[in-house]
Amino acid sequence: MSDKKSYINHLLSDEKKWQNSYEQPISYAPLVKLANDNWIVPQHFLRYKHTLQSVNQVLENINFSAHFRVLAAQKGEQIYLQVAVLSPDNYKTSSYQGDGNAKKLLFGRRWIVEENLPTSELIQTAFLALKIAREHEVRELFLLSHKGTASTPFNNHHDLPVMAQNAELVSLDARNNSELNNIDELLKRIEFAGAHVLLKSTQQVSDEHTLYTLKLLCSECQLSEFNNKTITFLTISNSANSFLHDLIQALIRVSDEYVSEQFKYQGFARFSKHNSVEKIGELSVAMRSPKVLGLCSLGKQHANKLNFEIDSSRAPQGCGQAIDGFLAAHGIEQPENAHLYSF
């Protein structure tokens, strides 16, 4: 115990009393000694109070592609993240006379940052914002020709209310769900990032499942992971419609994996496949095991108070009737943690 006490006195000896001003350990927070002899206070025993300045401080430690930048801004009391994208025009027409290297400055949707959001969750919000922004680009880069014209059927800008009110116009029928007999003809109608797609091989796995290997022929795509990329994916049925849906999912998966490997906080790629799943699990146990934490009764009281404050503050206000209906649909009058919420 004296070892822990001397170390926490060292941690709290400077004027800020902690390594970051926007996060502070609760009273009687436990110290955990890791396998590499470093001492830490687990994040679930820290109290957070983020400001625009602190959010920007966190974002400064994130590294990613030069064409995508996560920004923090504030409107009133609300802080939010937004991805800025420098991108070529994905919808240039044949009459477009501009510079082929010209780029537009675009902004993605806003991602709310709560004042008490753990720093780790703030970083992961930036991670998710980048994944969604890049998925948006991938969907717009997929082109399908129709009798001399072309469309981007997977983009996010289609009028969903109109589609919902006229579902018969887009619903699958026998005409467009026929068996895929000529993959080469279908591929002639597809472009990705301004280039065609080449079939390298097919393998029949079962009556309805086929394994396709394709090569993308784009070579100057801003999303560089797609340049001359070979992708393999499994279709769930032998129809052209299924092939197209499974192809776009395979392309999005390539983008997601790129973000997982390239998104780094303080040089560390949290979701990289180079991280050991077993060791991450062991680290989690080391920071959460009651035996390791050894919380005293006062420590448990302060931890329970912190958990109550966080959970209760996240309940949406003014939604009591909707939530009651949601619970009733599952035959539940009150959830186990009803004491947390006041709608």
C-alpha positions as CSV (number, residue, x, y, z in Angstrom):
1,M,0.0,0.0,0.0
2,S,2.8,2.4,0.7
3,D,4.1,1.8,-2.8
4,K,0.8,2.9,-4.2
5,K,0.5,5.9,-1.9
6,S,4.0,7.2,-2.8
7,Y,3.3,6.8,-6.5
8,I,-0.1,8.5,-6.4
9,N,1.6,11.4,-4.5
10,H,4.1,11.6,-7.4
11,L,1.3,11.6,-10.0
12,L,-0.5,14.4,-8.2
13,S,2.5,16.5,-7.3
14,D,2.3,19.1,-10.1
15,E,0.0,22.2,-10.1
16,K,-2.6,20.5,-12.4
17,K,-2.8,17.6,-10.0
18,W,-3.1,15.3,-13.0
19,Q,-1.6,14.7,-16.5
20,N,-4.7,16.4,-18.2
21,S,-6.8,19.2,-16.8
22,Y,-9.9,17.9,-18.4
23,E,-9.9,14.6,-16.5
24,Q,-9.4,14.0,-12.8
25,P,-9.4,10.9,-10.7
26,I,-12.3,10.5,-8.2
27,S,-11.5,10.4,-4.5
28,Y,-10.0,7.0,-3.4
29,A,-9.5,6.1,-7.1
30,P,-7.5,2.8,-7.3
31,L,-4.0,2.6,-8.8
32,V,-3.2,-0.4,-10.9
33,K,0.3,-1.6,-11.6
34,L,0.6,-3.0,-15.2
35,A,2.7,-5.9,-16.4
36,N,5.4,-3.4,-17.6
37,D,5.6,-1.8,-14.1
38,N,3.7,1.3,-15.1
39,W,1.1,2.6,-12.7
40,I,-2.3,3.9,-14.0
41,V,-5.7,4.9,-12.9
42,P,-8.3,3.2,-15.1
43,Q,-10.5,5.5,-17.1
44,H,-13.7,4.4,-15.3
45,F,-12.4,6.1,-12.2
46,L,-11.8,9.4,-13.9
47,R,-14.2,12.3,-14.0
48,Y,-14.2,14.2,-17.3
49,K,-15.0,17.8,-18.2
50,H,-14.3,18.5,-21.8
51,T,-14.2,21.9,-23.4
52,L,-13.5,22.9,-27.0
53,Q,-9.9,23.5,-26.0
54,S,-9.5,20.0,-24.4
55,V,-11.2,18.3,-27.4
56,N,-8.8,20.1,-29.8
57,Q,-5.9,19.0,-27.5
58,V,-7.0,15.3,-28.0
59,L,-7.5,15.7,-31.7
60,E,-3.9,17.1,-32.1
61,N,-2.7,13.6,-31.1
62,I,-4.6,11.9,-33.9
63,N,-2.9,11.1,-37.2
64,F,-4.6,10.1,-40.4
65,S,-4.8,10.8,-44.1
66,A,-3.9,14.3,-45.3
67,H,-7.2,14.5,-47.2
68,F,-9.4,13.9,-44.1
69,R,-9.3,16.1,-41.0
70,V,-11.4,15.8,-37.9
71,L,-12.3,19.2,-36.6
72,A,-13.9,20.4,-33.3
73,A,-16.3,23.2,-33.1
74,Q,-18.9,24.7,-30.7
75,K,-22.4,26.1,-31.2
76,G,-23.8,27.5,-28.0
77,E,-22.9,25.1,-25.2
78,Q,-22.7,22.1,-27.6
79,I,-19.3,20.8,-28.8
80,Y,-19.2,18.6,-31.8
81,L,-16.8,16.9,-34.2
82,Q,-16.9,17.2,-38.0
83,V,-14.8,15.7,-40.7
84,A,-13.4,18.0,-43.4
85,V,-12.7,16.3,-46.7
86,L,-10.7,17.5,-49.6
87,S,-12.1,15.5,-52.5
88,P,-12.3,15.6,-56.3
89,D,-15.9,16.1,-57.6
90,N,-17.4,12.6,-57.7
91,Y,-20.2,13.8,-59.9
92,K,-18.4,15.6,-62.8
93,T,-20.3,15.5,-66.0
94,S,-18.9,14.9,-69.5
95,S,-19.1,18.6,-70.2
96,Y,-17.0,19.5,-67.1
97,Q,-14.1,21.7,-68.2
98,G,-12.4,22.2,-64.8
99,D,-9.0,21.1,-63.6
100,G,-8.9,17.4,-63.2
101,N,-6.8,17.8,-60.1
102,A,-9.2,20.3,-58.5
103,K,-10.7,19.4,-55.1
104,K,-13.8,20.4,-53.2
105,L,-13.8,21.2,-49.5
106,L,-16.7,19.2,-48.0
107,F,-17.9,18.6,-44.4
108,G,-19.5,15.5,-42.9
109,R,-22.3,15.2,-40.4
110,R,-21.8,16.5,-36.8
111,W,-20.9,14.2,-34.0
112,I,-21.9,15.4,-30.5
113,V,-19.3,15.5,-27.8
114,E,-20.7,15.3,-24.2
115,E,-18.9,17.2,-21.5
116,N,-18.3,14.0,-19.5
117,L,-17.3,11.8,-22.4
118,P,-14.3,9.6,-21.5
119,T,-11.3,10.6,-23.6
120,S,-11.1,7.1,-25.0
121,E,-14.6,7.4,-26.3
122,L,-13.9,10.8,-27.7
123,I,-11.0,9.3,-29.7
124,Q,-13.2,6.5,-30.9
125,T,-15.9,9.0,-32.0
126,A,-13.3,10.6,-34.3
127,F,-12.4,7.1,-35.5
128,L,-16.1,6.4,-36.4
129,A,-16.6,9.8,-38.0
130,L,-13.7,9.1,-40.4
131,K,-15.0,5.6,-41.2
132,I,-18.4,7.0,-42.1
133,A,-17.0,9.9,-44.1
134,R,-14.8,7.6,-46.2
135,E,-17.7,5.1,-46.6
136,H,-19.7,8.1,-48.1
137,E,-16.9,8.6,-50.6
138,V,-16.7,4.9,-51.5
139,R,-20.4,4.7,-52.2
140,E,-20.2,7.7,-54.6
141,L,-17.2,6.2,-56.4
142,F,-19.3,3.2,-57.5
143,L,-20.8,3.7,-60.9
144,L,-23.3,1.5,-62.7
145,S,-24.3,2.2,-66.3
146,H,-27.8,1.9,-67.7
147,K,-28.3,2.0,-71.5
148,G,-26.0,4.9,-72.1
149,T,-26.5,6.7,-68.8
150,A,-24.9,6.0,-65.4
151,S,-25.8,6.3,-61.7
152,T,-24.3,5.8,-58.3
153,P,-27.0,3.5,-56.8
154,F,-25.3,3.1,-53.4
155,N,-24.8,6.8,-52.6
156,N,-26.4,8.4,-49.6
157,H,-28.2,11.2,-51.4
158,H,-31.2,9.4,-52.8
159,D,-34.5,10.7,-51.6
160,L,-35.5,8.1,-49.0
161,P,-39.0,9.4,-48.3
162,V,-39.8,9.3,-52.0
163,M,-38.4,5.7,-52.2
164,A,-40.4,4.6,-49.2
165,Q,-43.6,6.1,-50.6
166,N,-42.9,4.5,-54.0
167,A,-41.3,1.2,-52.9
168,E,-42.7,-0.7,-55.9
169,L,-40.3,1.2,-58.1
170,V,-37.2,-0.1,-56.4
171,S,-38.3,-3.4,-55.0
172,L,-36.7,-6.6,-56.2
173,D,-38.6,-8.6,-58.7
174,A,-38.0,-11.6,-61.0
175,R,-36.7,-9.4,-63.8
176,N,-33.8,-7.9,-61.8
177,N,-33.2,-10.9,-59.5
178,S,-32.5,-13.4,-62.2
179,E,-29.5,-15.7,-62.0
180,L,-26.2,-14.2,-62.9
181,N,-25.1,-16.0,-66.0
182,N,-22.8,-13.5,-67.6
183,I,-20.5,-11.8,-65.0
184,D,-18.4,-10.3,-67.7
185,E,-21.3,-8.3,-69.1
186,L,-22.2,-7.0,-65.7
187,L,-18.6,-6.0,-65.0
188,K,-18.6,-3.9,-68.2
189,R,-21.3,-1.8,-66.7
190,I,-19.3,-1.1,-63.5
191,E,-16.7,1.5,-62.7
192,F,-15.0,2.3,-59.4
193,A,-13.0,5.5,-59.0
194,G,-13.2,6.2,-62.7
195,A,-11.9,2.8,-63.8
196,H,-13.3,-0.6,-64.8
197,V,-13.1,-3.8,-62.7
198,L,-11.4,-7.0,-63.9
199,L,-12.6,-10.5,-63.0
200,K,-9.7,-12.7,-61.9
201,S,-11.4,-15.8,-60.7
202,T,-14.6,-17.4,-59.5
203,Q,-15.1,-20.4,-57.3
204,Q,-18.5,-22.1,-56.7
205,V,-18.7,-22.8,-52.9
206,S,-22.3,-24.1,-52.8
207,D,-25.5,-23.9,-54.9
208,E,-26.0,-20.3,-53.8
209,H,-22.6,-19.1,-52.7
210,T,-19.8,-18.0,-55.1
211,L,-16.4,-16.7,-54.2
212,Y,-15.3,-13.9,-56.6
213,T,-11.8,-12.3,-56.9
214,L,-11.7,-9.0,-58.7
215,K,-9.0,-6.5,-59.5
216,L,-9.8,-2.7,-59.4
217,L,-8.0,-1.0,-62.3
218,C,-8.0,2.5,-60.7
219,S,-4.5,3.8,-60.2
220,E,-4.8,7.4,-59.1
221,C,-7.6,7.2,-56.6
222,Q,-7.5,9.6,-53.7
223,L,-8.5,6.7,-51.5
224,S,-5.1,5.1,-52.2
225,E,-5.9,1.7,-50.7
226,F,-8.0,1.0,-53.8
227,N,-5.3,1.6,-56.3
228,N,-4.9,-1.7,-58.3
229,K,-6.4,-3.5,-55.3
230,T,-7.4,-7.2,-55.6
231,I,-10.5,-8.0,-53.5
232,T,-12.2,-11.3,-52.7
233,F,-15.8,-11.7,-51.5
234,L,-18.5,-14.2,-51.2
235,T,-22.0,-13.7,-52.7
236,I,-25.0,-15.0,-50.8
237,S,-27.0,-15.9,-53.9
238,N,-26.3,-16.3,-57.6
239,S,-28.0,-13.1,-58.9
240,A,-26.7,-9.8,-60.3
241,N,-28.4,-7.9,-57.5
242,S,-26.7,-9.9,-54.8
243,F,-23.4,-9.5,-56.6
244,L,-23.7,-5.8,-56.6
245,H,-24.7,-5.5,-52.9
246,D,-21.9,-7.9,-51.9
247,L,-19.4,-6.0,-54.0
248,I,-20.1,-2.6,-52.4
249,Q,-19.8,-4.2,-49.0
250,A,-16.4,-5.6,-49.9
251,L,-15.3,-2.2,-51.0
252,I,-16.5,-0.6,-47.8
253,R,-14.6,-3.3,-45.9
254,V,-11.4,-2.3,-47.6
255,S,-11.9,1.3,-46.5
256,D,-12.8,0.3,-43.0
257,E,-9.6,-1.8,-42.7
258,Y,-7.5,1.1,-44.0
259,V,-8.9,3.3,-41.2
260,S,-8.3,0.7,-38.6
261,E,-4.6,0.5,-39.6
262,Q,-3.9,4.1,-40.3
263,F,-5.9,5.9,-37.6
264,K,-3.5,6.5,-34.7
265,Y,-3.6,8.3,-31.4
266,Q,-0.2,9.2,-30.0
267,G,1.2,6.9,-32.7
268,F,-0.9,3.9,-31.6
269,A,-3.4,2.2,-33.9
270,R,-6.0,0.9,-31.5
271,F,-7.9,-1.3,-34.0
272,S,-5.0,-2.6,-36.0
273,K,-4.7,-6.3,-36.6
274,H,-1.2,-6.0,-35.4
275,N,-2.5,-5.7,-31.9
276,S,-2.8,-9.0,-30.0
277,V,-6.5,-9.8,-29.1
278,E,-5.3,-12.0,-26.2
279,K,-3.1,-9.3,-24.7
280,I,-5.9,-6.6,-25.0
281,G,-8.1,-9.0,-23.1
282,E,-5.5,-9.5,-20.4
283,L,-4.9,-5.8,-20.1
284,S,-8.7,-5.2,-19.7
285,V,-8.8,-7.8,-16.9
286,A,-5.8,-6.2,-15.2
287,M,-7.6,-2.8,-15.1
288,R,-11.1,-4.1,-14.1
289,S,-10.7,-7.2,-11.9
290,P,-12.1,-6.5,-8.4
291,K,-9.2,-8.4,-6.9
292,V,-6.6,-6.1,-8.6
293,L,-8.5,-2.9,-7.9
294,G,-9.0,-3.6,-4.2
295,L,-11.5,-0.8,-3.8
296,C,-12.1,0.3,-0.2
297,S,-15.7,1.1,0.9
298,L,-15.2,4.8,0.3
299,G,-13.8,4.1,-3.2
300,K,-16.8,2.0,-4.0
301,Q,-19.1,4.8,-2.9
302,H,-17.4,7.4,-5.1
303,A,-17.3,5.0,-8.1
304,N,-21.0,4.2,-7.8
305,K,-21.7,7.9,-7.6
306,L,-19.7,8.6,-10.7
307,N,-21.4,5.7,-12.6
308,F,-24.8,7.1,-11.5
309,E,-24.0,10.6,-12.7
310,I,-22.8,9.4,-16.1
311,D,-25.6,6.9,-16.8
312,S,-28.4,9.2,-15.6
313,S,-27.1,12.2,-17.6
314,R,-27.3,10.2,-20.9
315,A,-31.1,9.5,-20.7
316,P,-32.9,11.5,-23.4
317,Q,-35.3,14.0,-21.9
318,G,-38.9,14.3,-23.1
319,C,-39.0,10.8,-24.3
320,G,-40.8,9.1,-21.4
321,Q,-43.8,8.0,-23.4
322,A,-41.7,6.6,-26.2
323,I,-39.5,4.7,-23.8
324,D,-42.5,3.3,-21.9
325,G,-43.8,2.0,-25.2
326,F,-40.4,0.5,-26.0
327,L,-40.3,-1.3,-22.7
328,A,-43.9,-2.4,-22.9
329,A,-43.3,-4.0,-26.3
330,H,-40.8,-6.3,-24.5
331,G,-43.2,-7.0,-21.6
332,I,-41.1,-4.9,-19.2
333,E,-42.6,-2.4,-16.8
334,Q,-39.3,-1.2,-15.3
335,P,-35.8,-2.1,-16.3
336,E,-33.3,-3.3,-13.7
337,N,-31.6,0.1,-13.6
338,A,-34.8,2.2,-13.5
339,H,-33.4,4.1,-10.5
340,L,-30.9,5.9,-12.9
341,Y,-33.5,7.6,-15.1
342,S,-36.1,10.3,-14.7
343,F,-37.8,11.1,-18.0
